[in-house]
């Protein structure tokens, strides 16, 4: 029972944190940029770019549930692929 409760708590905290980030981008970010003097067009373009990962996440989830990559299961092979794609932009910044 404890393991099940722990999984539900982890699931809830994960989606709560994602919802917090999503609500920031949809509400507070626009106000911040408008206050800094950006036009509504620029704010809209930035918001569209910033929300791309949330759209990709939905498509990535459907793909990982349907395609058995390398015959290793439905989710495990996608984790290293995701981390690789995550670290490539970080290495370019540093």
C-alpha positions in Angstrom: 0.0 0.0 0.0 2.8 2.4 0.8 4.4 1.9 -2.6 1.2 2.7 -4.3 0.7 5.8 -2.2 4.3 6.9 -3.0 3.6 6.4 -6.7 0.5 8.5 -6.6 2.4 11.2 -4.7 5.2 11.2 -7.3 2.6 11.3 -10.1 0.8 14.2 -8.5 3.9 16.2 -7.7 5.2 15.7 -11.3 2.1 17.0 -12.9 1.7 19.8 -10.4 5.2 21.1 -11.2 4.5 20.8 -14.9 1.2 22.7 -14.5 3.0 25.4 -12.5 5.5 26.0 -15.4 2.7 25.9 -18.0 0.6 28.4 -16.1 3.7 30.7 -15.7 4.2 30.7 -19.5 0.6 31.3 -20.3 -0.2 34.0 -17.7 2.7 35.7 -16.0 5.2 35.6 -18.8 3.1 37.7 -21.1 2.6 40.4 -18.4 6.3 40.5 -17.7 7.2 41.0 -21.4 4.5 43.6 -21.9 5.8 45.5 -18.9 9.3 45.4 -20.5 8.0 47.1 -23.6 7.7 44.2 -26.0 4.8 44.3 -28.5 1.9 41.8 -28.4 3.3 40.2 -31.6 6.7 39.5 -30.0 5.1 38.2 -26.8 2.9 35.8 -28.9 5.9 34.6 -30.9 7.9 34.0 -27.7 5.0 32.2 -26.1 4.6 29.9 -29.1 8.3 29.0 -29.0 8.2 28.5 -25.2 5.2 26.1 -25.4 6.7 23.9 -28.1 8.2 21.4 -25.5 4.7 20.9 -24.0 3.3 20.0 -27.5 6.3 17.7 -28.2 5.7 16.0 -24.8 2.2 14.9 -25.8 3.4 13.6 -29.2 6.5 12.0 -27.6 4.2 10.2 -25.1 2.0 8.8 -27.8 5.0 7.7 -29.8 6.7 6.0 -26.8 3.5 4.1 -25.9 3.0 2.8 -29.5 6.5 2.1 -30.8 8.7 -0.5 -29.3 12.1 1.1 -30.0 15.1 -1.3 -30.5 12.9 -4.2 -29.1 13.7 -3.1 -25.5 10.3 -2.1 -24.4 8.0 0.9 -24.8 9.6 3.5 -22.5 13.1 2.5 -21.5 14.8 3.2 -24.8 13.3 6.7 -25.0 14.9 7.8 -21.8 18.5 7.9 -23.1 17.3 9.4 -26.4 15.5 12.2 -24.5 18.5 12.9 -22.2 20.7 13.1 -25.3 18.4 15.6 -26.9 18.2 17.5 -23.7 22.0 17.8 -23.2 22.8 18.8 -26.7 21.5 22.4 -26.4 23.0 22.7 -22.9 26.5 21.8 -24.3 26.1 24.5 -27.0 25.2 27.1 -24.4 28.2 26.3 -22.2 
